[in-house]
Amino acid sequence: MTASTDLDTLTDFFDRYGVALTTADVPAIAGCYALPGLVVADTYSFSFTSPAAVALSFVGAAPDYQERELVAANAQIEDVQQVSALLTEVAVRWEFLDSQGGAVPGERYRYLLRTTDEGPVICTVIRTA
C-alpha cells in the first residue's frame, strides 16, 4: 500500500466528503477522518479522538450550510504532494452550489490524508488563505 496521489481516488474521496458535509450526514463525515484528527485555523485548533468527537465538531456546521442554502460541494484539487509512504497532502478549493443553482465560493484547505485499506482518511485539516 502506498500514499494515494491518484486524482480519481482523491476526487472520489472529496466527492463523498462534500456530499456528507452538505447533507449534514455526520456519521459519514466522521467516517472520513483518521483518529486522532486535528483541525487547524488561524485563531483556533482542536483535535478529536473518537467518531463522536468528530460528529460533535461538525454538528455546528450543519445550520450554516442550511442557512446559506448550500446543496452541493465541489472540491477543486489544486495540488497533491506525497509526503511519505502512506501520507498525502492535498490542497483543495471548495466551491458550493446553492438551492437556486448559483455558485458560492468557498474556502481553501490543506488536508493531510493517510491511505488505509479502506481508502484515504483525513488526519489534519488546515484552513489556508
Salt bridges, closest charged atoms under 4 A:
ASP64 OD2 - ARG68 NH1 3.27
GLU78 OE2 - ARG93 NE 3.14
GLU78 OE2 - ARG108 NH2 2.91
GLU89 OE2 - ARG110 NH1 2.81
GLU95 OE2 - ARG93 NH1 2.48
GLU107 OE2 - ARG127 NH2 3.33
